[in-house]
Amino acid sequence: MAAATTTAPRDVNAEFAAERADLIGTVTDWNDGGGRERALAASQAEFDRRVAKGDFVDLGNGRYQQTFGMDMGECWTLTRPNALGQLMAMPEHGLDEMEGGRVRLYTAAPAWHGLGQYIPGGLAGVDEIDTVVKLAGIDFDVIRMPAPAYEWPEGSGELHEVPGLFHQVRGDNGAYLGTTGKIHRNIRPSDSMRFMQEIAGGPGKPLNWESAGALRGGAKVFISAKLPGGITVDAEGVNDYQELFLIVLDDRAGNASFQALMSPWRPQCANTNRFAKRDAVSCVRLRHTTNLAEHVKMAQQVLGLTFAYAEKFAADETALARTDTTIDQLRQVMGELFAEEAKKDDPSGRVYGGRLRSEESKQGAKANDRREALLEERWATEKGRVGETLYAAEQTYTGFWDWDVTRKGDSPAARWQARIAASLEGDADGAKSRAHSRLLQLAGGGTEKR
């Protein structure tokens, strides 16, 4: 039986911007409460309440990290900038700044922070590459300089060579970015964009350049372009639509590979860069060693599979969204899935019918009860969004693995960072894949994979 609930098409970028505007508005409301003392006390009390609730984790030095919503993981700086002592919490965009207060960002859509060189609708095609690079403030080369010899013992005049090491230095201001080996070669943003154009089908299909910018003093460069189509779930009005963006993330300091990826996020700041990587459908990683043109066919093959995957994924998710389920069936499936992921004969890490209650310790039972409560909470949210369907069940399961699994750390901030790292690194990808296959089998759309 098909689901009856209808939802509007999703745009994660619009959702993020709306939530950010709401949060900034909330801060403004705190400050406009009326009266110096009352406004100060009310704003501090409200913020303290949200910290105690766990909405924000104290990172120290007036910085807090958000733990909820579309922009979970966002960092905020708390200040009292005026004579009234009003509380101001401002999100950190993380973009590099230029003279005159501008930031190194070109964007085809307004950014939540209101900064950057905004060109409504954006520019398209290879003929606009140089313009985009200049608008984004990433029109500087990175120069490779041999690491200098050092004197040892000090004052002896005896020099020791540093063979095979080179400093990566900005060509416009001489700023040091990193040290690499002799085979490392940096890639110009304009070459990255031509590479993206070739991946997406050549000059006959000009890409629309969505964003470009720099982070960490020019050590990180990002470029995105919109691709036609996307991932669609179509089940009698239940539509989850996400546009896909082709994105290049380039580490010019030599600390990471050159990456081309597909994601529903349009990067416009440090956090949306992180989200783009976290939610990437697929990614090609290349070493900074050879000409990008040599890798076009390989990248096309990998990202071609991504297009095929997107179509299959849409069909799979449609099948899940068209299949109703119940809370009892959800609990049965969750019991099976968690038992599958738990260690053999281990009573911990299980839920519902998969629990070995006679073997649970008091602490283990409490932990398993917590898992069930978190799953029920996520299920309530997802079924309200897309109905009581197997698609909602999948979102419940994947959401748990991304954000509810307890991570190790000696402080709330450290544990939160560990959770983000695990999500980015795909620690639970195997569990998610097995759940997708199991749920698809229930929908009659596939064979379960083990």
DRENDO-1510 file (C-alpha; in Angstrom, 1 decimal, always signed):
<recs>
REC; n; res; u; v; w
REC; 1; MET; +0.0; +0.0; +0.0 .
REC; 2; ALA; +1.4; +3.4; -0.9 .
REC; 3; ALA; +2.2; +6.1; +1.6 .
REC; 4; ALA; -0.4; +8.8; +2.0 .
REC; 5; THR; +1.9; +11.5; +3.5 .
REC; 6; THR; +3.1; +14.2; +1.2 .
REC; 7; THR; +6.2; +16.2; +1.7 .
REC; 8; ALA; +7.7; +19.2; -0.3 .
REC; 9; PRO; +10.8; +18.6; -2.3 .
REC; 10; ARG; +14.0; +18.9; -0.2 .
REC; 11; ASP; +16.7; +21.4; -0.7 .
REC; 12; VAL; +19.4; +20.9; +2.0 .
REC; 13; ASN; +21.0; +24.2; +1.1 .
REC; 14; ALA; +17.8; +26.1; +1.6 .
REC; 15; GLU; +17.0; +24.3; +4.8 .
REC; 16; PHE; +20.5; +25.1; +6.1 .
REC; 17; ALA; +20.1; +28.8; +5.2 .
REC; 18; ALA; +16.6; +29.0; +6.8 .
REC; 19; GLU; +17.8; +27.4; +10.0 .
REC; 20; ARG; +20.8; +29.7; +10.2 .
REC; 21; ALA; +18.6; +32.7; +9.7 .
REC; 22; ASP; +16.3; +31.5; +12.5 .
REC; 23; LEU; +19.2; +31.0; +14.9 .
REC; 24; ILE; +20.6; +34.4; +14.2 .
REC; 25; GLY; +17.2; +35.9; +14.6 .
REC; 26; THR; +16.9; +34.1; +18.0 .
REC; 27; VAL; +20.1; +35.7; +19.1 .
REC; 28; THR; +18.8; +39.1; +18.0 .
REC; 29; ASP; +15.6; +38.6; +19.9 .
REC; 30; TRP; +17.6; +37.8; +23.0 .
REC; 31; ASN; +19.4; +41.1; +22.7 .
REC; 32; ASP; +16.2; +43.1; +22.0 .
REC; 33; GLY; +14.4; +41.9; +25.1 .
REC; 34; GLY; +14.2; +45.4; +26.5 .
REC; 35; GLY; +16.1; +47.1; +29.2 .
REC; 36; ARG; +19.9; +46.7; +29.8 .
REC; 37; GLU; +19.8; +44.5; +32.9 .
REC; 38; ARG; +16.8; +42.4; +31.8 .
REC; 39; ALA; +18.2; +41.9; +28.3 .
REC; 40; LEU; +21.5; +40.8; +29.6 .
REC; 41; ALA; +20.1; +38.4; +32.2 .
REC; 42; ALA; +17.5; +37.0; +29.8 .
REC; 43; SER; +20.0; +36.4; +27.0 .
REC; 44; GLN; +22.6; +34.8; +29.3 .
REC; 45; ALA; +19.9; +32.6; +31.0 .
REC; 46; GLU; +18.6; +31.4; +27.7 .
REC; 47; PHE; +22.0; +30.6; +26.3 .
REC; 48; ASP; +23.0; +28.8; +29.5 .
REC; 49; ARG; +19.8; +26.8; +29.3 .
REC; 50; ARG; +20.6; +25.7; +25.8 .
REC; 51; VAL; +24.2; +24.8; +26.8 .
REC; 52; ALA; +22.8; +22.7; +29.7 .
REC; 53; LYS; +20.3; +21.1; +27.4 .
REC; 54; GLY; +23.2; +20.1; +25.1 .
REC; 55; ASP; +22.3; +22.2; +22.1 .
REC; 56; PHE; +25.8; +23.8; +22.4 .
REC; 57; VAL; +29.0; +22.2; +23.6 .
REC; 58; ASP; +31.6; +24.6; +25.2 .
REC; 59; LEU; +34.9; +24.5; +23.3 .
REC; 60; GLY; +36.5; +27.1; +25.5 .
REC; 61; ASN; +37.6; +30.7; +24.8 .
REC; 62; GLY; +34.0; +31.8; +24.1 .
REC; 63; ARG; +33.5; +29.2; +21.3 .
REC; 64; TYR; +30.6; +26.8; +21.2 .
REC; 65; GLN; +29.7; +23.9; +18.8 .
REC; 66; GLN; +26.1; +23.3; +17.8 .
REC; 67; THR; +24.7; +19.7; +18.3 .
REC; 68; PHE; +21.4; +19.9; +16.5 .
REC; 69; GLY; +19.7; +20.7; +13.2 .
REC; 70; MET; +21.0; +20.9; +9.7 .
REC; 71; ASP; +24.2; +22.6; +10.7 .
REC; 72; MET; +25.1; +20.4; +13.6 .
REC; 73; GLY; +28.9; +20.7; +14.2 .
REC; 74; GLU; +28.7; +24.5; +13.5 .
REC; 75; CYS; +31.0; +26.6; +15.6 .
REC; 76; TRP; +29.8; +29.9; +17.2 .
REC; 77; THR; +31.8; +32.7; +18.9 .
REC; 78; LEU; +30.1; +34.3; +21.9 .
REC; 79; THR; +31.0; +37.9; +22.6 .
REC; 80; ARG; +29.7; +41.0; +24.4 .
REC; 81; PRO; +30.7; +43.7; +21.8 .
REC; 82; ASN; +29.0; +46.8; +23.2 .
REC; 83; ALA; +28.7; +49.0; +26.2 .
REC; 84; LEU; +25.4; +47.4; +27.1 .
REC; 85; GLY; +27.1; +44.0; +27.5 .
REC; 86; GLN; +24.6; +42.4; +25.1 .
REC; 87; LEU; +25.2; +38.7; +24.3 .
REC; 88; MET; +26.1; +38.0; +20.7 .
REC; 89; ALA; +26.7; +34.6; +19.3 .
REC; 90; MET; +27.9; +34.7; +15.7 .
REC; 91; PRO; +28.5; +31.7; +13.5 .
REC; 92; GLU; +31.9; +31.2; +12.0 .
REC; 93; HIS; +32.1; +31.0; +8.2 .
REC; 94; GLY; +35.8; +30.1; +8.1 .
REC; 95; LEU; +36.5; +31.7; +4.8 .
REC; 96; ASP; +39.7; +33.5; +4.1 .
REC; 97; GLU; +39.5; +37.3; +4.0 .
REC; 98; MET; +40.9; +39.8; +1.6 .
REC; 99; GLU; +41.6; +43.5; +1.8 .
REC; 100; GLY; +38.5; +45.7; +2.2 .
REC; 101; GLY; +36.7; +43.2; +4.4 .
REC; 102; ARG; +35.8; +40.9; +1.5 .
REC; 103; VAL; +36.0; +37.1; +1.7 .
REC; 104; ARG; +37.4; +34.7; -0.8 .
REC; 105; LEU; +34.1; +33.4; -2.1 .
REC; 106; TYR; +32.2; +33.4; -5.4 .
REC; 107; THR; +28.7; +32.1; -5.3 .
REC; 108; ALA; +25.7; +31.8; -7.6 .
REC; 109; ALA; +23.3; +31.7; -4.7 .
REC; 110; PRO; +23.1; +34.0; -1.6 .
REC; 111; ALA; +25.2; +32.6; +1.3 .
REC; 112; TRP; +23.8; +32.5; +4.8 .
REC; 113; HIS; +26.5; +34.9; +6.0 .
REC; 114; GLY; +25.8; +37.5; +3.3 .
REC; 115; LEU; +29.4; +37.6; +2.3 .
REC; 116; GLY; +31.2; +36.9; -1.0 .
REC; 117; GLN; +30.9; +37.9; -4.6 .
REC; 118; TYR; +27.3; +37.0; -5.4 .
REC; 119; ILE; +26.4; +36.6; -9.1 .
REC; 120; PRO; +22.7; +35.8; -9.3 .
REC; 121; GLY; +22.3; +32.5; -11.2 .
REC; 122; GLY; +26.1; +32.2; -11.6 .
REC; 123; LEU; +28.4; +32.0; -14.6 .
REC; 124; ALA; +28.8; +29.0; -16.9 .
REC; 125; GLY; +31.2; +27.3; -19.2 .
REC; 126; VAL; +35.0; +27.3; -19.7 .
REC; 127; ASP; +34.9; +30.9; -21.0 .
REC; 128; GLU; +34.0; +32.1; -17.5 .
REC; 129; ILE; +36.6; +30.1; -15.6 .
REC; 130; ASP; +39.1; +33.0; -15.2 .
REC; 131; THR; +36.3; +35.4; -14.1 .
REC; 132; VAL; +35.1; +32.9; -11.4 .
REC; 133; VAL; +38.7; +32.3; -10.2 .
REC; 134; LYS; +39.2; +36.1; -9.8 .
REC; 135; LEU; +35.9; +36.7; -8.1 .
REC; 136; ALA; +36.6; +33.9; -5.7 .
REC; 137; GLY; +40.0; +35.4; -4.8 .
REC; 138; ILE; +41.8; +32.2; -5.6 .
REC; 139; ASP; +43.8; +33.6; -8.5 .
REC; 140; PHE; +47.2; +33.1; -6.9 .
REC; 141; ASP; +49.8; +30.5; -7.7 .
REC; 142; VAL; +51.4; +28.2; -5.2 .
REC; 143; ILE; +55.2; +28.2; -5.6 .
REC; 144; ARG; +57.4; +25.2; -4.8 .
REC; 145; MET; +60.6; +26.1; -3.0 .
REC; 146; PRO; +63.4; +23.7; -1.8 .
REC; 147; ALA; +63.5; +23.4; +1.9 .
REC; 148; PRO; +66.7; +25.3; +3.0 .
REC; 149; ALA; +69.7; +23.6; +4.6 .
REC; 150; TYR; +70.1; +24.0; +8.3 .
REC; 151; GLU; +73.1; +24.7; +10.5 .
REC; 152; TRP; +74.1; +22.1; +13.1 .
REC; 153; PRO; +75.6; +22.4; +15.7 .
REC; 154; GLU; +74.3; +26.0; +16.0 .
REC; 155; GLY; +77.0; +28.5; +15.2 .
REC; 156; SER; +79.3; +25.9; +13.7 .
REC; 157; GLY; +78.8; +27.0; +10.1 .
REC; 158; GLU; +78.2; +23.3; +9.1 .
REC; 159; LEU; +75.2; +23.1; +6.8 .
REC; 160; HIS; +73.0; +20.0; +6.4 .
REC; 161; GLU; +70.9; +19.5; +3.3 .
REC; 162; VAL; +67.2; +18.6; +3.4 .
REC; 163; PRO; +66.9; +16.3; +0.3 .
REC; 164; GLY; +63.6; +15.9; -1.5 .
REC; 165; LEU; +61.5; +18.3; +0.6 .
REC; 166; PHE; +59.9; +21.4; -0.7 .
REC; 167; HIS; +57.9; +24.3; +0.9 .
REC; 168; GLN; +54.6; +25.2; -0.7 .
REC; 169; VAL; +54.4; +29.0; -0.6 .
REC; 170; ARG; +51.7; +31.4; -1.8 .
REC; 171; GLY; +52.9; +33.3; -4.9 .
REC; 172; ASP; +51.1; +36.5; -4.0 .
REC; 173; ASN; +52.2; +37.1; -0.4 .
REC; 174; GLY; +54.9; +34.4; +0.3 .
REC; 175; ALA; +52.8; +32.8; +3.1 .
REC; 176; TYR; +53.9; +29.2; +4.0 .
REC; 177; LEU; +51.2; +26.6; +3.3 .
REC; 178; GLY; +53.0; +23.3; +3.9 .
REC; 179; THR; +56.0; +21.0; +3.1 .
REC; 180; THR; +55.8; +18.2; +0.6 .
REC; 181; GLY; +58.0; +15.6; -1.2 .
REC; 182; LYS; +59.6; +16.0; -4.5 .
REC; 183; ILE; +56.8; +14.5; -6.6 .
REC; 184; HIS; +54.1; +16.8; -5.3 .
REC; 185; ARG; +52.7; +19.3; -7.8 .
REC; 186; ASN; +50.0; +21.8; -7.0 .
REC; 187; ILE; +47.0; +22.3; -9.3 .
REC; 188; ARG; +45.7; +25.6; -10.4 .
REC; 189; PRO; +42.0; +26.3; -9.7 .
REC; 190; SER; +41.5; +27.0; -13.4 .
REC; 191; ASP; +42.9; +23.6; -14.3 .
REC; 192; SER; +40.6; +22.0; -11.7 .
REC; 193; MET; +37.6; +23.7; -13.3 .
REC; 194; ARG; +38.6; +22.5; -16.8 .
REC; 195; PHE; +38.9; +19.0; -15.3 .
REC; 196; MET; +35.4; +19.3; -13.9 .
REC; 197; GLN; +34.1; +20.4; -17.3 .
REC; 198; GLU; +35.6; +17.3; -18.9 .
REC; 199; ILE; +34.3; +15.0; -16.3 .
REC; 200; ALA; +30.8; +16.3; -16.8 .
REC; 201; GLY; +30.7; +15.8; -20.5 .
REC; 202; GLY; +33.0; +18.2; -22.3 .
REC; 203; PRO; +32.4; +21.7; -23.8 .
REC; 204; GLY; +29.1; +20.8; -25.3 .
REC; 205; LYS; +27.5; +20.7; -21.8 .
REC; 206; PRO; +28.8; +23.9; -20.0 .
REC; 207; LEU; +28.7; +23.6; -16.3 .
REC; 208; ASN; +27.1; +26.3; -14.2 .
REC; 209; TRP; +29.7; +27.3; -11.6 .
REC; 210; GLU; +28.0; +27.5; -8.2 .
REC; 211; SER; +30.7; +28.4; -5.8 .
REC; 212; ALA; +34.4; +28.7; -5.3 .
REC; 213; GLY; +36.6; +30.0; -2.4 .
REC; 214; ALA; +39.5; +29.5; -0.1 .
REC; 215; LEU; +39.9; +28.4; +3.5 .
REC; 216; ARG; +42.8; +28.1; +6.0 .
REC; 217; GLY; +45.0; +30.9; +4.5 .
REC; 218; GLY; +44.7; +29.5; +0.9 .
REC; 219; ALA; +45.7; +26.0; +1.9 .
REC; 220; LYS; +42.2; +24.7; +1.0 .
REC; 221; VAL; +40.4; +25.6; -2.2 .
REC; 222; PHE; +36.9; +24.5; -3.1 .
REC; 223; ILE; +34.9; +24.7; -6.4 .
REC; 224; SER; +31.4; +23.5; -7.1 .
REC; 225; ALA; +29.2; +23.2; -10.2 .
REC; 226; LYS; +25.6; +22.2; -10.6 .
REC; 227; LEU; +24.8; +19.0; -12.3 .
REC; 228; PRO; +21.4; +18.5; -14.0 .
REC; 229; GLY; +19.0; +16.1; -12.3 .
REC; 230; GLY; +19.6; +14.5; -8.9 .
REC; 231; ILE; +18.2; +11.9; -6.6 .
REC; 232; THR; +14.4; +11.7; -6.5 .
REC; 233; VAL; +12.1; +9.7; -4.4 .
REC; 234; ASP; +8.6; +9.7; -5.9 .
REC; 235; ALA; +5.9; +7.9; -4.1 .
REC; 236; GLU; +2.5; +9.5; -4.4 .
REC; 237; GLY; +3.8; +12.9; -3.4 .
REC; 238; VAL; +6.6; +11.7; -1.1 .
REC; 239; ASN; +9.5; +13.4; -2.9 .
REC; 240; ASP; +12.9; +13.8; -1.4 .
REC; 241; TYR; +14.8; +15.8; -4.1 .
REC; 242; GLN; +18.4; +16.8; -3.8 .
REC; 243; GLU; +20.3; +18.6; -6.5 .
REC; 244; LEU; +23.7; +17.1; -7.1 .
REC; 245; PHE; +26.8; +19.2; -7.3 .
REC; 246; LEU; +30.2; +18.3; -8.7 .
REC; 247; ILE; +32.8; +19.6; -6.2 .
REC; 248; VAL; +36.5; +19.8; -6.1 .
REC; 249; LEU; +38.3; +20.0; -2.8 .
REC; 250; ASP; +42.0; +20.7; -3.2 .
REC; 251; ASP; +44.5; +20.7; -0.4 .
REC; 252; ARG; +47.4; +23.0; -1.5 .
REC; 253; ALA; +49.5; +22.4; +1.6 .
REC; 254; GLY; +50.1; +18.7; +0.6 .
REC; 255; ASN; +48.2; +17.2; +3.6 .
REC; 256; ALA; +45.5; +15.5; +1.6 .
REC; 257; SER; +44.7; +14.3; -1.9 .
REC; 258; PHE; +42.9; +16.2; -4.6 .
REC; 259; GLN; +39.2; +15.2; -4.5 .
REC; 260; ALA; +36.4; +15.4; -6.9 .
REC; 261; LEU; +33.0; +14.4; -5.4 .
REC; 262; MET; +29.3; +14.4; -5.9 .
REC; 263; SER; +27.1; +15.8; -3.1 .
REC; 264; PRO; +23.8; +17.6; -2.6 .
REC; 265; TRP; +25.6; +20.5; -0.8 .
REC; 266; ARG; +26.7; +23.7; -2.4 .
REC; 267; PRO; +29.9; +24.7; -0.4 .
REC; 268; GLN; +29.9; +28.3; +0.7 .
REC; 269; CYS; +31.8; +28.2; +4.0 .
REC; 270; ALA; +33.9; +25.8; +6.1 .
REC; 271; ASN; +30.9; +24.0; +7.5 .
REC; 272; THR; +29.1; +23.4; +4.2 .
REC; 273; ASN; +32.4; +22.1; +2.8 .
REC; 274; ARG; +32.4; +19.6; +5.7 .
REC; 275; PHE; +28.7; +18.7; +4.9 .
REC; 276; ALA; +29.5; +18.2; +1.2 .
REC; 277; LYS; +32.2; +15.7; +2.1 .
REC; 278; ARG; +30.1; +14.0; +4.7 .
REC; 279; ASP; +27.1; +13.5; +2.4 .
REC; 280; ALA; +29.1; +12.8; -0.8 .
REC; 281; VAL; +27.5; +10.1; -3.0 .
REC; 282; SER; +30.9; +9.2; -4.5 .
REC; 283; CYS; +34.4; +10.6; -4.5 .
REC; 284; VAL; +37.5; +10.4; -6.7 .
REC; 285; ARG; +40.9; +10.9; -4.9 .
REC; 286; LEU; +43.9; +11.8; -6.9 .
REC; 287; ARG; +47.5; +12.4; -5.9 .
REC; 288; HIS; +49.2; +15.7; -6.8 .
REC; 289; THR; +51.6; +14.1; -9.1 .
REC; 290; THR; +50.5; +14.1; -12.7 .
REC; 291; ASN; +48.4; +16.1; -15.1 .
REC; 292; LEU; +44.7; +16.0; -14.4 .
REC; 293; ALA; +43.9; +15.4; -18.0 .
REC; 294; GLU; +45.4; +11.9; -17.7 .
REC; 295; HIS; +42.7; +11.1; -15.1 .
REC; 296; VAL; +39.6; +12.3; -16.9 .
REC; 297; LYS; +38.5; +8.9; -18.2 .
REC; 298; MET; +39.1; +7.2; -14.9 .
REC; 299; ALA; +37.2; +9.9; -13.1 .
REC; 300; GLN; +34.4; +9.7; -15.6 .
REC; 301; GLN; +34.1; +6.0; -15.0 .
REC; 302; VAL; +33.9; +6.4; -11.3 .
REC; 303; LEU; +31.5; +9.4; -11.4 .
REC; 304; GLY; +29.6; +7.7; -14.2 .
REC; 305; LEU; +28.9; +4.9; -11.8 .
REC; 306; THR; +27.7; +7.6; -9.5 .
REC; 307; PHE; +25.1; +8.7; -12.0 .
REC; 308; ALA; +24.0; +5.1; -12.4 .
REC; 309; TYR; +24.0; +4.8; -8.6 .
REC; 310; ALA; +21.9; +7.9; -8.3 .
REC; 311; GLU; +19.3; +6.4; -10.7 .
REC; 312; LYS; +19.3; +3.0; -8.9 .
REC; 313; PHE; +19.3; +4.8; -5.5 .
REC; 314; ALA; +16.2; +6.8; -6.6 .
REC; 315; ALA; +14.5; +3.6; -7.7 .
REC; 316; ASP; +15.4; +1.8; -4.4 .
REC; 317; GLU; +14.3; +4.7; -2.2 .
REC; 318; THR; +11.1; +5.0; -4.2 .
REC; 319; ALA; +10.4; +1.3; -3.5 .
REC; 320; LEU; +11.0; +1.9; +0.2 .
REC; 321; ALA; +8.8; +5.0; +0.3 .
REC; 322; ARG; +6.0; +3.2; -1.4 .
REC; 323; THR; +6.0; +0.4; +1.2 .
REC; 324; ASP; +4.1; +1.0; +4.4 .
REC; 325; THR; +5.4; -0.4; +7.7 .
REC; 326; THR; +4.4; -0.4; +11.3 .
REC; 327; ILE; +6.1; +0.3; +14.6 .
REC; 328; ASP; +6.1; -3.5; +15.3 .
REC; 329; GLN; +7.8; -4.3; +12.0 .
REC; 330; LEU; +10.3; -1.5; +12.6 .
REC; 331; ARG; +11.2; -2.9; +16.0 .
REC; 332; GLN; +11.6; -6.4; +14.5 .
REC; 333; VAL; +13.9; -5.2; +11.8 .
REC; 334; MET; +15.9; -3.0; +14.1 .
REC; 335; GLY; +16.3; -6.0; +16.4 .
REC; 336; GLU; +17.7; -8.1; +13.6 .
REC; 337; LEU; +20.0; -5.3; +12.2 .
REC; 338; PHE; +21.5; -4.4; +15.5 .
REC; 339; ALA; +22.0; -8.1; +16.5 .
REC; 340; GLU; +23.8; -8.5; +13.1 .
REC; 341; GLU; +26.2; -5.7; +13.9 .
REC; 342; ALA; +26.8; -6.7; +17.6 .
REC; 343; LYS; +29.7; -9.0; +18.4 .
REC; 344; LYS; +28.9; -12.7; +18.6 .
REC; 345; ASP; +27.3; -13.7; +21.9 .
REC; 346; ASP; +27.7; -10.1; +23.1 .
REC; 347; PRO; +24.5; -8.9; +24.9 .
REC; 348; SER; +25.4; -5.2; +24.4 .
REC; 349; GLY; +24.6; -3.2; +21.3 .
REC; 350; ARG; +21.2; -4.8; +20.7 .
REC; 351; VAL; +17.6; -3.6; +20.7 .
REC; 352; TYR; +14.1; -5.0; +20.8 .
REC; 353; GLY; +13.8; -8.7; +20.0 .
REC; 354; GLY; +17.5; -9.0; +19.4 .
REC; 355; ARG; +18.4; -8.4; +23.0 .
REC; 356; LEU; +19.8; -11.1; +25.2 .
REC; 357; ARG; +18.1; -9.8; +28.3 .
REC; 358; SER; +19.1; -12.7; +30.6 .
REC; 359; GLU; +22.8; -11.9; +29.9 .
REC; 360; GLU; +22.6; -8.1; +30.1 .
REC; 361; SER; +24.3; -6.3; +32.9 .
REC; 362; LYS; +22.6; -3.4; +34.6 .
REC; 363; GLN; +24.7; -1.0; +32.7 .
REC; 364; GLY; +24.3; -2.9; +29.4 .
REC; 365; ALA; +20.5; -3.0; +29.8 .
REC; 366; LYS; +20.5; +0.8; +30.4 .
REC; 367; ALA; +22.5; +1.3; +27.3 .
REC; 368; ASN; +20.2; -0.9; +25.2 .
REC; 369; ASP; +17.2; +1.0; +26.6 .
REC; 370; ARG; +18.8; +4.2; +25.5 .
REC; 371; ARG; +19.3; +2.9; +22.0 .
REC; 372; GLU; +15.6; +1.9; +21.8 .
REC; 373; ALA; +14.5; +5.4; +23.0 .
REC; 374; LEU; +16.7; +7.2; +20.5 .
REC; 375; LEU; +15.4; +5.0; +17.7 .
REC; 376; GLU; +11.7; +5.6; +18.7 .
REC; 377; GLU; +12.5; +9.4; +18.8 .
REC; 378; ARG; +14.0; +9.3; +15.3 .
REC; 379; TRP; +11.2; +7.1; +14.0 .
REC; 380; ALA; +8.6; +9.7; +15.3 .
REC; 381; THR; +10.4; +12.5; +13.4 .
REC; 382; GLU; +10.9; +10.6; +10.1 .
REC; 383; LYS; +7.3; +9.1; +10.0 .
REC; 384; GLY; +6.0; +12.7; +10.4 .
REC; 385; ARG; +8.1; +13.7; +7.5 .
REC; 386; VAL; +7.6; +10.9; +5.0 .
REC; 387; GLY; +4.9; +8.6; +6.6 .
REC; 388; GLU; +5.1; +5.2; +8.2 .
REC; 389; THR; +7.2; +3.7; +5.4 .
REC; 390; LEU; +10.4; +1.6; +5.0 .
REC; 391; TYR; +12.0; +4.8; +3.8 .
REC; 392; ALA; +11.4; +6.4; +7.2 .
REC; 393; ALA; +12.8; +3.2; +8.8 .
REC; 394; GLU; +16.0; +3.6; +6.8 .
REC; 395; GLN; +16.4; +7.3; +7.7 .
REC; 396; THR; +15.9; +6.3; +11.4 .
REC; 397; TYR; +18.6; +3.7; +11.2 .
REC; 398; THR; +21.2; +5.8; +9.3 .
REC; 399; GLY; +20.5; +8.8; +11.6 .
REC; 400; PHE; +21.2; +6.7; +14.6 .
REC; 401; TRP; +24.6; +5.6; +13.3 .
REC; 402; ASP; +25.6; +9.1; +12.3 .
REC; 403; TRP; +24.6; +11.0; +15.4 .
REC; 404; ASP; +23.4; +8.8; +18.3 .
REC; 405; VAL; +26.3; +6.3; +18.7 .
REC; 406; THR; +28.3; +7.1; +21.8 .
REC; 407; ARG; +31.9; +8.1; +20.9 .
REC; 408; LYS; +35.0; +8.2; +23.0 .
REC; 409; GLY; +36.5; +11.4; +24.3 .
REC; 410; ASP; +37.6; +13.1; +27.5 .
REC; 411; SER; +35.1; +16.0; +27.1 .
REC; 412; PRO; +31.8; +16.7; +25.5 .
REC; 413; ALA; +33.6; +18.6; +22.7 .
REC; 414; ALA; +36.0; +15.8; +22.1 .
REC; 415; ARG; +33.2; +13.2; +21.9 .
REC; 416; TRP; +31.3; +15.5; +19.5 .
REC; 417; GLN; +34.3; +15.9; +17.3 .
REC; 418; ALA; +34.7; +12.1; +17.3 .
REC; 419; ARG; +31.1; +11.7; +16.2 .
REC; 420; ILE; +31.7; +14.1; +13.3 .
REC; 421; ALA; +34.9; +12.4; +12.3 .
REC; 422; ALA; +33.2; +9.0; +12.3 .
REC; 423; SER; +30.4; +10.3; +10.1 .
REC; 424; LEU; +32.9; +11.8; +7.6 .
REC; 425; GLU; +35.1; +8.7; +7.5 .
REC; 426; GLY; +32.1; +6.4; +6.9 .
REC; 427; ASP; +32.6; +4.2; +9.9 .
REC; 428; ALA; +29.1; +2.8; +9.6 .
REC; 429; ASP; +28.8; +2.5; +5.8 .
REC; 430; GLY; +28.8; -1.3; +6.0 .
REC; 431; ALA; +25.9; -1.3; +8.5 .
REC; 432; LYS; +24.0; +1.2; +6.5 .
REC; 433; SER; +24.5; -0.8; +3.3 .
REC; 434; ARG; +23.3; -4.0; +4.9 .
REC; 435; ALA; +20.2; -2.2; +6.3 .
REC; 436; HIS; +19.4; -0.8; +2.9 .
REC; 437; SER; +19.5; -4.3; +1.3 .
REC; 438; ARG; +17.4; -5.8; +4.1 .
REC; 439; LEU; +14.7; -3.1; +3.9 .
REC; 440; LEU; +14.7; -3.3; +0.1 .
REC; 441; GLN; +14.1; -7.0; +0.4 .
REC; 442; LEU; +11.1; -6.3; +2.6 .
REC; 443; ALA; +9.8; -3.9; -0.1 .
REC; 444; GLY; +10.2; -6.7; -2.7 .
REC; 445; GLY; +12.9; -4.7; -4.6 .
REC; 446; GLY; +16.0; -6.7; -4.2 .
REC; 447; THR; +18.0; -9.6; -2.7 .
REC; 448; GLU; +19.5; -9.2; +0.7 .
REC; 449; LYS; +23.3; -8.8; +0.8 .
REC; 450; ARG; +25.4; -10.2; +3.6 .
</recs>
